[in-house]
Amino acid sequence: MVVRGAGRGALEGLRIADFSRVLAGPYATMLLADLGADVVKVERPGTGDDTRAWCPPADHDGTSTYFLSVNRNKKSVTMDLTTDAGLEQARALIAESDVLVENFRPGTMERLGLGPRELRSRQPGLVYCSISGFGSGAGAAIPGYDLLVQAVGGLMSVTGEAAGEPMKAGVALVDVITGLHASLGILAALRHRDATGEGQHVEVNLLSSLLSAMVNQASAFAVAGVVPGRMGNAHPSIAPYETFQTADRPIAIAVGNDRQFATLADLVGEPGLALDDRFRTNADRVAHRTELRDILTRRLGAAGADHWSAVLLAAGVPAGPVNTLDEAFDFAQKLGLPGIVDIPAAAGDAEHGRASRQVAHPIALSGTPAQYRLPPPGLGRHTADILDGLSSDPT
């Protein structure tokens, strides 16, 4: 689907000075940019955001697909923050911005004279968002890499086969979750500013974001002292709620209540299972999950995943094949859900002229939908345009 943004975005008129790089910060600011915010991405001269060099894979122009995934709808300016001139440019940009987002190691912005206390003393309405790995206290010096947080934050301990080694998620999930928390915190702070005129310092970190996102697993420990372990694709509290091998490939079956289980049992040719004392209730099924899994696997092996998915879904039992990513996008398209969008080349802009294929924004707004105004920018593409438009007196 080829798209070009039109109309007013929900965040139109909001300027964000984006000093973040890699994933959590750029993902947060891209979501806000899609909703209409004017995001100015500040990058190092020469190299820019680290992810520009994270290849392969790359597009036909050699640009990292990692960088492309989180930087649409932004304008890129280069500033050397190690120089007085660069810092003066940064202050001028911030003075004309509503929001500042940064994910430098804690203390870096303060050493540059760009910390939240100093800036907000001159600009009380500024919403200042800091993203770190482990907070600004005792964990300030620990590098904030997603893999590290998945390890020390407990996610890897519950991911993987019971007899296997701990595994990370297939994407940098903690960065993504933290980016979502950052965007939520920014919007809450802006709501407060609209009511009072006062900005505030928003702080999010990868470890706290992960612990919150561990939801039922974290609650099991906090409330009951249960330290969960790896269970493969099984669920600690629900059964059957996992993947099963069929005649051709795995299928996920997510039974959430006794009615669904009775239907499943009937469809696989084992109607008596729902009356079996081992499987009558969810608690019974959890207690006897191994026996139940063996029975279901034997029955599901009679046909392929697509057959069982169609039969089970038609009867109201949540089920679906374990898709590859291309199959996942095809599935979304069949359901009429947004998947991939093509952002046309910027008209009359040779330096920023390449079109870009992008994954669609996930939030549907009936009045102010997400817009796709600009493909991800070339490094420093908008430096002259942005800096020439700034006030010469940032104070």
N, C-alpha and C positions, 0 to 999 in steps of 0.2 A: 504494500500500500504506500503510495507516494503522498506525502503530507507537507504542508507548509502552514505554520501557525498564523492565525488570524484572530482579530477581536482582542478584547481585554483579558489579561490573565488575572487570577485572583490576587497575585502579589505584584501587579504592575505598579511601578513607581518606587519600588523597594530596591535599593542598591546594596549589594553584598561585596565586600572586599575579601576575597578568598585567598588566604595565604596557606591553604592546606595542599597536601599532595598525597599521592598513592591512592588510597581507597576510601576510608571512612569519611574523611572530610569532603573529598570530591563527590562522593555519592550523595551526601547530604545536600551539597550546594547544587548539584545537578537536578535533584528532585525539586528544589525551590525555584531553580531557573525554569524548569518545565512549567511551573505554575505562574510564571510571569516575572520573577525577580530578574534584575539586571546584575549578573554575576561577572565581576572582573577578577580573573584568575592571575595572581601574581606569581611569576616563575623566575628561576635563576637564569641569567643570561647564558647562552651557549648550550646548556643541557636541559633546562626546564624541569618539569615534573619527572621524577625517577621512572615512572611507568612508560614514558615515551620510548625508553630503551628496552623495555621488557618484551623481547621478541625471541622466538616466534610464538604465535602466529602474528602476521601483519597484513594490512590491506594492500591493494595493488600499488600504492605509493610508498610502501615500506613503513607505514605508521603502525605502531603497536595496537593490536585490537584491545589490549588491556586498557590503554589510555583512552581509546575511543569509547569504551564502555561507560565511562563516568564523566565525560567532559563536554557533552553537547550543550548548546545554548549559552556558551560562555565566551567572553572576550579575554584574550591572553595579552598580558603586558609583562615585560621583563624589567626587573629592578634588582640592582646589586645592593643588598641590604648591608654589605660590609663597608659601604662608602657613605659619606655624609650626603652626597647627592641622591643616592638611592633611598636613604632614610627620609630625606625631605620629600621625595616623590611619594613614598609610602604614607607619610603623615597627611599629605595633601589629598590622596585618595581616600584615606580613612575619614578625613574631615567631611567629605561629601558622601559618606556611606551611612547606612542605617545599621548594618550588621558587619562584624568582622569574624571570620572563621580562621582558626589556626590549629595546626597539630605538630608544632615544633616540640622538641623535648622541653618539659617544664623548666621555666627560668630563662629560656632563650629570648623570648619577646621582651621580658623585663630588662635583660642586659642590653637590648637594642633600643631601649626607651620606648617600646611599643606595648608595654604591659597593660592589663586592664585598668589598674588603679590610676596610672598616669593618664591614659587616654580618656577615661571616663571623668576624670577631674575637669578636663577641658570640654568634654562632650558628653554631658550627663545622659543623653538619650541613646547612647550607643549600646547596642546589644553585642556583647563580646563572647564568642563561643570558643572554648578551648577543648581540644580532644587529645587525650593522652592514653598511654598504654595502661598505667597503673596509678594514676592520680598524681597530685602535685606534692604529696608528702613523702613518706618513707620509700615509696616506690618510684619516685621521680626519675631516678637514674636507670631504671630497667627499660631496655628497648621495647617498644610496643609493636611487636610483630605478631600477626594473627596466629601463626603456628604455635608460637610460644604461649600465647594466652589460651589457646585450645588445650595445650598440655597442662599448664599450671592451674587453669581454671576448672578442670574436671571434665570438660566435654569429651576429651579423648578417652577418659576412663570408662565412659558409658557407650563408646562407639566402637563397633567391631564385633567379631565373633567371640563367644565366651571363652573359647580355648585359644584364641588368637591374640595378637598384640594390639594395644590401643591404636586407634586410627583417627586421623583428622577427617573433618568433613571435606567433601569434594570441591568446595569453594571456600574463600576466606569469609566464612559465615559471620564471625565475630565482628569483623570490620563493617560488614553490611548492617548488622543489627545496631552497632554503635552509630553508624551514619543515620539510621532511622531515629535513634534516640536524640541525636544532635539536632536533626531537623524539627523534631517535636519540641525540644527544649527551646529552640530559637523562636518557633511560632508562639509558644506560651509566653516567652519574654516580650515578644512584640505585642501580644494582646495586653499585657500589663503596661507596656509603654504607651499604647494607645489610650489607656484609661488614666494614667498618671503622669505621662511625660518622662518617666524614668526608665532608663535602660538597666541592664544588670549583666552580671558575669554568669554565663552558662558553662558548666563543666561536665563533661562526660568522659568516661574512660572505658577501655576495652574489657577489663576484668569485671567491673561492676555490671556492665551491660551483659556480659555472658552469664554471670550468676543470676541476674534477673531473668534472662531468657531460658535458663534451665528449668523454669516453672515447676512442673510436678516433681521432677527429680530433686530439685533444690528444696522444695517444700517437704518431700519425704524425709530429708535430713533435718531440716529446721524444726519440723513438728514432731517427727517420730524417731529421729536419730538413726534413720536407715541410710547407710552408705551404699548407693546403687552400684552395680557393675555392668559389664558388657553382656548383652543378650542377643547379639546379632540383630535381626530385624523384628524380633519379638518385643512385646510391650510388657512392662512390669505389672500392669494393673488390669489389662484387658486381654481376652482370648476368645476366638482367634483374631489376632490383629497383627499380621505379619505377612511375609511372602511365602508362597508355596510353588514348588516346581510342577509345571504341567507337562503335557506331551511335547511341547516345543520350547517354552521359555517361562520364566517366573511370572507369577501374578500376585498382586497385593490384594488381600482381603481384610477389610476393616469392619468387623462386626462390633457394633456398639450397644446392642441390647438383646434380650432373649427372643424377641420376635424375629429379628434379623437372623439369629442363629437357627431358629426353627425352620425358617425359609431356606437357609443355606443347606441344612441337613437334608431337607426334602429334595432339593434340586440336585444334590450330589448322590442321591440314591440311598441315603441313610436316615430316613425319617425318625427312627427310634432314638437317635442321638439326643434329641431335645428332651426325651423322657428318661434318659439314662442318668442315674444319680450322680455320676461323675461329671456330667456336663449340663445339668439342669439350670444352674445359675451361672453368672459370670464368675463369681468366686470359685465355684466348682471347676469351671473350665480352666481358670488360672492355676488351680491346684493340680490339675491333670492335663496340663498343656501338652506334654510329650506324647501321651496316648492319643489325644485329639489330633495333634499334628500328623501322627503316623496314619491315622484313619483318613483324614482329609487329603493327604498327599497321595495316598493310594487311589482314591476316587478321582481326584483332579488329574491324575496321569492318563485318564482315558481320553482326554481331548486337549486342544491347545488353549493358550491364554486368551486369544481373541474370542473363541467360542464361549468360554466360561465368563468372560467379562460381559459379553452381550446378554447371556442368560441371567446372570446374577443381577446386573444393573436393571434389567427389565423387571425384576421381581423386587427391587428396592434394597438389594444387598450391595453395599459399597465395595467395588472391586475394579481393578484395572491392571493391564500389563505393565511390566517394568520397562518403560520406554527409554530409548536413547534420546539425546537432545533434539535431533532432527524430528523424531517421531513426536516429541512433546510439543514442538512448535506446530506441527501438522494437526495435532489434536486440538490445540487452542484455536487454530483457524477453523476447524470443523465446528467448534462450539460458538464461533462468532466472537471470540475474545481477542483482544489486541495481542499481537505477537511481535512481528518485525515491521518497522516502518522505514521508508526511504526518505531521507531529507535531501531535497534538491540542492544543487550547487548554488552558492550565493551569487545572485545576478551581478554581473559586472565586476566581479572580485576575483581576479586571477590568482591571487595568493591564497585565497580562502575559497577556492572555487570547486573543490572536489565534493561530490555528493557523498553521503554516508548512510550505510545501513545501520539501524539502531534498534534496540529492544524497546518496545513501547513502554511509556509511563504506566504504572499499574493502578493509579487512582483515577476513577471516572467521576468528574464533576459535571452536573447537568447544566450549570450556567457559565462556568469559567473553566472549560476543559484544558488539559495540558496542551502546550504548544511546542512545535518543533521549528524554531526560528533559524537556528544556526547549526551547521555541522561542527564537530569538535575543532577548535582553532589550531592553526599553525603557531609554533612558538613565537611569541612576541608580535603576532599579527596586528594587534590593536594598540601597540604601545604609543605610537605617535598620536593616534586619534584620541585616546583616553587622556594622556598627559597634557596634550595641548588644550583640552577642555577643562582642566583643573584650575582652581584658584591658585594664584601665586603666593597667597598668604593663608596657609592651613590653619593658623590660629584664629 
